[in-house]
Structures are given as structure tokens and as C-alpha cells.
Amino acid sequence: LAMKRTLLTSSVLVPLLALSNVATAQDLASQIVGVWKTSSLVTKEVASGKTVHPLGERLSGYFIFAKGGHFAFINVGADRKAPATANPTDAERVELHKTATYGSGTYRTEGNKLVSRFDTSWHQAWTGTERSIGVEISGNKLTTTSAPFKSSLTGLDVVSIGTYERAE
């Protein structure tokens, strides 16, 4: 009798667990749609564990995911120094570029991963490439975690962690 209960329980639970994995992927695809205001962007050095706010501790930006599979994002440091004139010097342009990220393209979800194909990017090496990040949505909070990559600012291997609050 115990063996029959175990088999019956297994025959019910295994399909339910499989369905829950499908539902999770479907939930991510539907839950991610909308506008997310950037709360924090941090890079963590793989070798040392040291964390850095590459755009500064205060920043402004949004990550937008359309239902049809398109995305766009922009982030800028809130403490950026304005150029002295309407026509920035090359040095001022460099500093402004170092405190901004932006990109757009298409996305798809695969389990708890977001795979983005970049059509445009502040970092031209990303344009035309696919990038995969881990995603977790809890309530109105979105957290993204990248795979390790070379930082364009330091040349070190880092992981990027972003947090966002749903804006709409």
C-alpha cells in the first residue's frame, strides 16, 4: 500500500513540477513586460569580490520591455558634471560617456534567463551580439545578474547586478 501511494504521489507531483517550471518561464515572459526604474547598478570584481558603482551611487534610468519582445534601456550617473558650454570638449564627452549606458534590441526569456540581442549600444562591441542575464522578479522588484564579462572601465572580469522598481 505504501509503495502504491508513493507511485501515485510521484505520478501526480512530477507532472506538476514540470508544469511549474513551464509556468515560471511563462510568468517571467509576462511579468517582465513594462517600465522599470533603475534603483542600483553595481559591478562585482570576480577575483576580489570588490563592488563598485560604475555610474556612481546615485543614478537615473529605465529598462523598458515591450510585450512584442523589444527592449530599451538608459542609465546615467546623477552626479554627472555638465559641460562648460553647449559644445562639450572631447575630455567632457569622454567623462559623460563614462557615466552612461544605453541599448536597445530584442529579448526572449529562457527559464529564469533573459537573452537580449543588441541592435544598438553605448558599447559598440555589444551591438549585434546576444547577452544573457539571470532575472528574478519579486513583487515590484526586478534584479538582474550578468555572467562574468570584461569591464569596459577597468578591463577586469566583473559581474553586473542591477535592481529596478516597476514604474508601470
N, C-alpha and C positions, 0 to 999 in steps of 0.2 A: 504493500500500500504506500509506504514511504517513497519507494522508487517511482511509482506511478505519479505521485504528487510532484516529485522533483522534475520528472519529464514533462508533466503538464505545465508546471510553473515555468520551466525553461522554454517550452514551446510558445508560451504567451509572452514572456519577457524579452526573448531575443528579437522577435519582430518589433516589439515596442521600442526597444533600444535602437534598433536600426532606423525606425521611423523618427525617433527623437533626433538622431544625427542629421537626417534629411531636413527636419523642421528647423534645426539650428541654422543650417546653411540658408534655407529659405527665409528664416527670420532675419538673419544678417542682411540679406539682399533687400528686404523690405524696410528693416529698421534703420539702415544707414542713409536712406533717401532723405534729403533735407539740407538745411543750412546749419553748420556747426561753427560756433565762435571759438577761436583758439584761446585756451587758458594758459598753456605752457608748452614750450618746446625745449627739450633737454637732450644733449648727446652724452653718452657714457662711453669713455675710452675702454676698449676691450681689455687691454693689457693691465691698466692700473685701476679701473673701476671709477676713476675720477669723473665727476659730472660737470658739464659746462652748459650755460645758456647761450648758444651761439648768436642769438639775436638780442641778447640782453634779458634781464629778468622780467622786464615789462615789455609786452609786445601786443600787437593788434593784428587780427587777421581772421580769415574764414576758410572753411573747407566746405564745398558745395557738391552734393551728389544728386544728380538728376535721375528720375525713375528710368529713363531710357538708357542709362549706362554711361553717361558723361560726368566728368568731374572738373572742378577748377578750384585752385586754392591760391591764397596770397597771405604772406605773413611779413610784417615789418617790425623792427625794434621801435618801441615807443619813445626811446630817448635818442633817436637819430638827430644829428646836428643838421640844421637846414643850411643849404649853400649860401654863400655871402651874396650872390646875385642870382638873377633868373637863369643865367647861363653858367652852370657849375663848371669848375675847373676839373681837369682829369683826376686830380687827387680827391676832390669832393665826390666825383662819380664813383670812384673805387670804394670809398667809405660807405656811400649809400648802397652800393651793390652788395657789400659785405653784410649788410643788416636787412636783407630782404630775400625772400624765397617766393617763387610763384611757379605755377604749372597748370596744365590742363590736358585733357585727353579722354580716354575711355577706361572703364573699370568693369571688373566682374568679381564675384565672390566665389571662393572655393573653400568650403568649410568655414573656419574662423580666419581665413586669409582674404585680403583684398589685393587683387592683382591689377595694377594700373599700367596702361600703355600711354606714354607721354607723347603728345603731339607738339607741345611747347614746354619750355622750361627755362628758368633763370640760369640753369647749369646746362649748357648746350650738349654736354656729353650724355645727359639723360634723355634728350629729345630722340624719339624713335625707339626707345627701349621699354622693356617691361620691368616693373619693380613690384615686389611682393612684400606686404607688411601684415603682421598679426593685428587683429582687431578685436576689441572687446567693448560691448555696449552694455552699460548698467544704468538703467533709468535714463536720465538725460545726459549721461556722461559717455563720451567716446574716448577710448585710449588706443593709440596705435604704437606698435613696436616694430622697428625695422630689423632686417637681418643685418649683420655687420657689413660696413662699407667704408671706403676711404673718405675721410672728411676733406672737403674742398678747402677748408680753412687751415687745417693742421697737417693733413696728409696721414694722420693716424687712423687705425681701424676703430670705428665707433658704431654704436647702436643709437638710433634716434627714437626718443619716446615723446609722443605728442598727446596732450589731453585737450579735449574740446567739450563745450557745453552746447546742447541743442538750442539753436536760436529760433528755428521754425521747422 
